[in-house]
Amino acid sequence: MTALPTRLFDYALPPELVAQAPAERRDRSRLLVVDRGSRSVEHRVFSDLPGFLRRGDILFRNNASVLPARLRAARPTGGAVECLLLAPVERPGARGTQLWRCLVKPGRRLPAGATFSAAAGDFAGQIVARSEDATVLVGFTTPSGESMTEVARRIGEVPLPPYIERTDQSQSERDRERYQTVYADPARPVAVAAPTAGLHFTPELLSGLEGRGVRTENLTLHVGLGTFRPMATDTVEEHAIHRELYEIPVEAQRALLAPGGGRRVAVGTTSVRAIEDFLGAHRSPLDRAFAAEAGLFVYPPRAFLGVDALITNFHQPRSTLLCLVAAFLAPGSTDGVAWLMELYAEAIARKYRFFSYGDAMLIL
């Protein structure tokens, strides 16, 4: 098979089409509906979604919650520090110390041993070790005995993607609400980035779908920063995909393997990644919830084992998410690459809003 050049997943996007804020109402985002069988396209709004689903269809959605993980602190010299909590590390630390994998700014000026603390004394941190991937291991202490998750929920900022610009904190509370799905599980604060396809759902829309006989199953994928990392290699195959933890409950496993005639509709690429990774190794449900680390890279000409329809946002140039969507447009071939670029060109011409706070696609 001929290698796929990465440049095929590049496109020019006018800066004004990068959504800087969500739609006034979640389900009033626009919806580009693509029918793969007829190769037809419709331009609708997200609240029209129930009209494209039918009784027996199953929505598989990622219920990961976004932790307000961006913390501001200062060094003993007064220099500002920004620390982004990525994931707790389960390994022994000093008594009372919580270890976390983090990103810090200014990264190069903070060697192992450097310390920083919050202005109000909510936490203190010390860099324990640095990694080649630019992350650092930080040991935190909290005088109150709070966990760092609790501290972040209380004083942290939402880790918005770098293409969303905030010059002040006036929108911070709104971002806390809107950069989170309405079905996010507070007990699962494991996402560095929101599973953005789910941001368009409202409680009313979900209730209406349930009334039409559309089922819903939850799974959890720990969305990581690799979501934002573009492919820097010449070919897609050379790119080293990031790894993300996921969990699939028994009920969701059964629904994937025995959907009962309904379509399996994945809400977002994160759900697809978890589903396809699980089904690549299992042909029957387990008697327990399944947890693993997904290292799966989905790109053309991959075929799909457990996804019949896809709800997704518009993604960044040269992203691995574009590869996944192109594969889904034409499973088993590379024809979806050119078709995806045609669809994106039409979306740009019609001024759809792109990326995390932008509009959505439904691929049937």
Beta strands, then each sheet from edge to edge (+ up, - down):
strand 1: 30-35
strand 2: 40-45
strand 3: 58-62
strand 4: 70-74
strand 5: 80-88
strand 6: 98-105
strand 7: 115-117
strand 8: 124-130
strand 9: 136-141
strand 10: 215-221
strand 11: 244-248
strand 12: 264-267
strand 13: 290-294
strand 14: 309-313
strand 15: 360-363
sheet 1: 2+ 1- 15- 14+ 12+ 3+ 10+ 11- 13+
sheet 2: 4+ 5- 6+ 9- 8+ 7-
end
